[in-house]
Amino acid sequence: MTTTAEPQISARRQATRERVLEAASEVFAERGFHGATVEDICERAGFTRGAFYSNFSSKDDLVLELSRRHAENLVERIRRASKREHATAEEVLRDVFAALADDSRSKERWLVLTTEFTLHAIRDANARRAWAAQQGRVRDELVTVVDEAVARQGLRLPIPTELFVLAAISLAQGSMTQRLVEPSSLSVGELERTVLPILLGVNA
């Protein structure tokens, strides 16, 4: 009897977490990290504060979980793009850029949220440690994907993979920030398509 009840409780709790995370994504997109409150998120999700705090400790916790999921999706898209059989290095790069450019409006909202959260983390030691650990996990996963792709293509990076990944992340975030401030200054993926192939030592 106990054994059959536990999965149902677990499934119900997971459903609650999913609704809270979905509500948080919407409220963060509308009001920003600092503008959104736990009450706003609970109201949007249709839950009480008690239900919120039984699943998440704070808004910080929400952003960290959303970041984990965002990173998983990004890594999986890049991994699929880089595994296309019988593709040249140039074709792999093109597919990777296409994967990175998917759903650009959603990515822009995500950039705004993570920029706000980064500023928050700079001022808050606990948030900074948690955010740094999360970013480190994302980079480690991307390093693994890049190493796999480079080995598959028989390439050799002229710089350590960790530096390449940092450069790629910085380029993507920097170019998106620039486009948000000056929409006509860069096309989507222009900076990445220009610079990353040089770092990889191929022509895209």
MODELLER restraints for C-alpha pairs under 7 A, 6 or more apart:
rsr = mdl.restraints
at = mdl.atoms
rsr.add(forms.Gaussian(group=physical.xy_distance, feature=features.Distance(at['CA:17:A'], at['CA:55:A']), mean=6.46, stdev=0.5))
rsr.add(forms.Gaussian(group=physical.xy_distance, feature=features.Distance(at['CA:19:A'], at['CA:45:A']), mean=5.75, stdev=0.5))
rsr.add(forms.Gaussian(group=physical.xy_distance, feature=features.Distance(at['CA:20:A'], at['CA:41:A']), mean=6.92, stdev=0.5))
rsr.add(forms.Gaussian(group=physical.xy_distance, feature=features.Distance(at['CA:20:A'], at['CA:45:A']), mean=5.45, stdev=0.5))
rsr.add(forms.Gaussian(group=physical.xy_distance, feature=features.Distance(at['CA:21:A'], at['CA:62:A']), mean=6.73, stdev=0.5))
rsr.add(forms.Gaussian(group=physical.xy_distance, feature=features.Distance(at['CA:23:A'], at['CA:41:A']), mean=5.69, stdev=0.5))
rsr.add(forms.Gaussian(group=physical.xy_distance, feature=features.Distance(at['CA:23:A'], at['CA:44:A']), mean=5.55, stdev=0.5))
rsr.add(forms.Gaussian(group=physical.xy_distance, feature=features.Distance(at['CA:23:A'], at['CA:45:A']), mean=5.26, stdev=0.5))
rsr.add(forms.Gaussian(group=physical.xy_distance, feature=features.Distance(at['CA:24:A'], at['CA:41:A']), mean=5.44, stdev=0.5))
rsr.add(forms.Gaussian(group=physical.xy_distance, feature=features.Distance(at['CA:27:A'], at['CA:36:A']), mean=6.17, stdev=0.5))
rsr.add(forms.Gaussian(group=physical.xy_distance, feature=features.Distance(at['CA:27:A'], at['CA:41:A']), mean=6.40, stdev=0.5))
rsr.add(forms.Gaussian(group=physical.xy_distance, feature=features.Distance(at['CA:28:A'], at['CA:36:A']), mean=5.96, stdev=0.5))
rsr.add(forms.Gaussian(group=physical.xy_distance, feature=features.Distance(at['CA:28:A'], at['CA:113:A']), mean=6.94, stdev=0.5))
rsr.add(forms.Gaussian(group=physical.xy_distance, feature=features.Distance(at['CA:29:A'], at['CA:109:A']), mean=6.06, stdev=0.5))
rsr.add(forms.Gaussian(group=physical.xy_distance, feature=features.Distance(at['CA:32:A'], at['CA:113:A']), mean=6.26, stdev=0.5))
rsr.add(forms.Gaussian(group=physical.xy_distance, feature=features.Distance(at['CA:33:A'], at['CA:113:A']), mean=6.16, stdev=0.5))
rsr.add(forms.Gaussian(group=physical.xy_distance, feature=features.Distance(at['CA:33:A'], at['CA:116:A']), mean=6.38, stdev=0.5))
rsr.add(forms.Gaussian(group=physical.xy_distance, feature=features.Distance(at['CA:33:A'], at['CA:117:A']), mean=6.72, stdev=0.5))
rsr.add(forms.Gaussian(group=physical.xy_distance, feature=features.Distance(at['CA:38:A'], at['CA:59:A']), mean=6.93, stdev=0.5))
rsr.add(forms.Gaussian(group=physical.xy_distance, feature=features.Distance(at['CA:39:A'], at['CA:49:A']), mean=6.98, stdev=0.5))
rsr.add(forms.Gaussian(group=physical.xy_distance, feature=features.Distance(at['CA:42:A'], at['CA:48:A']), mean=5.87, stdev=0.5))
rsr.add(forms.Gaussian(group=physical.xy_distance, feature=features.Distance(at['CA:42:A'], at['CA:49:A']), mean=6.32, stdev=0.5))
rsr.add(forms.Gaussian(group=physical.xy_distance, feature=features.Distance(at['CA:42:A'], at['CA:52:A']), mean=6.78, stdev=0.5))
rsr.add(forms.Gaussian(group=physical.xy_distance, feature=features.Distance(at['CA:56:A'], at['CA:62:A']), mean=6.74, stdev=0.5))
rsr.add(forms.Gaussian(group=physical.xy_distance, feature=features.Distance(at['CA:60:A'], at['CA:127:A']), mean=6.95, stdev=0.5))
rsr.add(forms.Gaussian(group=physical.xy_distance, feature=features.Distance(at['CA:71:A'], at['CA:138:A']), mean=6.21, stdev=0.5))
rsr.add(forms.Gaussian(group=physical.xy_distance, feature=features.Distance(at['CA:75:A'], at['CA:142:A']), mean=6.41, stdev=0.5))
rsr.add(forms.Gaussian(group=physical.xy_distance, feature=features.Distance(at['CA:77:A'], at['CA:99:A']), mean=5.86, stdev=0.5))
rsr.add(forms.Gaussian(group=physical.xy_distance, feature=features.Distance(at['CA:78:A'], at['CA:96:A']), mean=5.56, stdev=0.5))
rsr.add(forms.Gaussian(group=physical.xy_distance, feature=features.Distance(at['CA:78:A'], at['CA:99:A']), mean=6.26, stdev=0.5))
rsr.add(forms.Gaussian(group=physical.xy_distance, feature=features.Distance(at['CA:79:A'], at['CA:145:A']), mean=6.08, stdev=0.5))
rsr.add(forms.Gaussian(group=physical.xy_distance, feature=features.Distance(at['CA:81:A'], at['CA:92:A']), mean=6.55, stdev=0.5))
rsr.add(forms.Gaussian(group=physical.xy_distance, feature=features.Distance(at['CA:81:A'], at['CA:95:A']), mean=5.29, stdev=0.5))
rsr.add(forms.Gaussian(group=physical.xy_distance, feature=features.Distance(at['CA:81:A'], at['CA:96:A']), mean=5.29, stdev=0.5))
rsr.add(forms.Gaussian(group=physical.xy_distance, feature=features.Distance(at['CA:81:A'], at['CA:99:A']), mean=6.90, stdev=0.5))
rsr.add(forms.Gaussian(group=physical.xy_distance, feature=features.Distance(at['CA:82:A'], at['CA:92:A']), mean=5.40, stdev=0.5))
rsr.add(forms.Gaussian(group=physical.xy_distance, feature=features.Distance(at['CA:82:A'], at['CA:96:A']), mean=6.44, stdev=0.5))
rsr.add(forms.Gaussian(group=physical.xy_distance, feature=features.Distance(at['CA:82:A'], at['CA:149:A']), mean=5.79, stdev=0.5))
rsr.add(forms.Gaussian(group=physical.xy_distance, feature=features.Distance(at['CA:89:A'], at['CA:153:A']), mean=6.12, stdev=0.5))
rsr.add(forms.Gaussian(group=physical.xy_distance, feature=features.Distance(at['CA:90:A'], at['CA:202:A']), mean=6.98, stdev=0.5))
rsr.add(forms.Gaussian(group=physical.xy_distance, feature=features.Distance(at['CA:90:A'], at['CA:203:A']), mean=6.35, stdev=0.5))
rsr.add(forms.Gaussian(group=physical.xy_distance, feature=features.Distance(at['CA:90:A'], at['CA:204:A']), mean=4.78, stdev=0.5))
rsr.add(forms.Gaussian(group=physical.xy_distance, feature=features.Distance(at['CA:93:A'], at['CA:204:A']), mean=6.64, stdev=0.5))
rsr.add(forms.Gaussian(group=physical.xy_distance, feature=features.Distance(at['CA:94:A'], at['CA:204:A']), mean=6.96, stdev=0.5))
rsr.add(forms.Gaussian(group=physical.xy_distance, feature=features.Distance(at['CA:97:A'], at['CA:189:A']), mean=6.78, stdev=0.5))
rsr.add(forms.Gaussian(group=physical.xy_distance, feature=features.Distance(at['CA:101:A'], at['CA:188:A']), mean=6.91, stdev=0.5))
rsr.add(forms.Gaussian(group=physical.xy_distance, feature=features.Distance(at['CA:101:A'], at['CA:189:A']), mean=6.73, stdev=0.5))
rsr.add(forms.Gaussian(group=physical.xy_distance, feature=features.Distance(at['CA:121:A'], at['CA:127:A']), mean=4.72, stdev=0.5))
rsr.add(forms.Gaussian(group=physical.xy_distance, feature=features.Distance(at['CA:121:A'], at['CA:128:A']), mean=4.22, stdev=0.5))
rsr.add(forms.Gaussian(group=physical.xy_distance, feature=features.Distance(at['CA:121:A'], at['CA:131:A']), mean=6.93, stdev=0.5))
rsr.add(forms.Gaussian(group=physical.xy_distance, feature=features.Distance(at['CA:122:A'], at['CA:128:A']), mean=5.81, stdev=0.5))
rsr.add(forms.Gaussian(group=physical.xy_distance, feature=features.Distance(at['CA:139:A'], at['CA:165:A']), mean=6.72, stdev=0.5))
rsr.add(forms.Gaussian(group=physical.xy_distance, feature=features.Distance(at['CA:142:A'], at['CA:165:A']), mean=6.76, stdev=0.5))
rsr.add(forms.Gaussian(group=physical.xy_distance, feature=features.Distance(at['CA:143:A'], at['CA:161:A']), mean=6.01, stdev=0.5))
rsr.add(forms.Gaussian(group=physical.xy_distance, feature=features.Distance(at['CA:143:A'], at['CA:162:A']), mean=6.10, stdev=0.5))
rsr.add(forms.Gaussian(group=physical.xy_distance, feature=features.Distance(at['CA:143:A'], at['CA:165:A']), mean=6.39, stdev=0.5))
rsr.add(forms.Gaussian(group=physical.xy_distance, feature=features.Distance(at['CA:150:A'], at['CA:156:A']), mean=6.61, stdev=0.5))
rsr.add(forms.Gaussian(group=physical.xy_distance, feature=features.Distance(at['CA:157:A'], at['CA:200:A']), mean=5.48, stdev=0.5))
rsr.add(forms.Gaussian(group=physical.xy_distance, feature=features.Distance(at['CA:157:A'], at['CA:201:A']), mean=6.94, stdev=0.5))
rsr.add(forms.Gaussian(group=physical.xy_distance, feature=features.Distance(at['CA:158:A'], at['CA:199:A']), mean=6.83, stdev=0.5))
rsr.add(forms.Gaussian(group=physical.xy_distance, feature=features.Distance(at['CA:158:A'], at['CA:200:A']), mean=6.98, stdev=0.5))
rsr.add(forms.Gaussian(group=physical.xy_distance, feature=features.Distance(at['CA:168:A'], at['CA:196:A']), mean=6.82, stdev=0.5))
rsr.add(forms.Gaussian(group=physical.xy_distance, feature=features.Distance(at['CA:171:A'], at['CA:191:A']), mean=6.96, stdev=0.5))
rsr.add(forms.Gaussian(group=physical.xy_distance, feature=features.Distance(at['CA:171:A'], at['CA:192:A']), mean=6.28, stdev=0.5))
rsr.add(forms.Gaussian(group=physical.xy_distance, feature=features.Distance(at['CA:172:A'], at['CA:192:A']), mean=6.58, stdev=0.5))
rsr.add(forms.Gaussian(group=physical.xy_distance, feature=features.Distance(at['CA:175:A'], at['CA:191:A']), mean=6.59, stdev=0.5))
rsr.add(forms.Gaussian(group=physical.xy_distance, feature=features.Distance(at['CA:179:A'], at['CA:185:A']), mean=6.31, stdev=0.5))
rsr.add(forms.Gaussian(group=physical.xy_distance, feature=features.Distance(at['CA:179:A'], at['CA:186:A']), mean=6.06, stdev=0.5))
rsr.add(forms.Gaussian(group=physical.xy_distance, feature=features.Distance(at['CA:193:A'], at['CA:204:A']), mean=7.00, stdev=0.5))
rsr.add(forms.Gaussian(group=physical.xy_distance, feature=features.Distance(at['CA:197:A'], at['CA:203:A']), mean=5.77, stdev=0.5))
rsr.add(forms.Gaussian(group=physical.xy_distance, feature=features.Distance(at['CA:197:A'], at['CA:204:A']), mean=5.97, stdev=0.5))
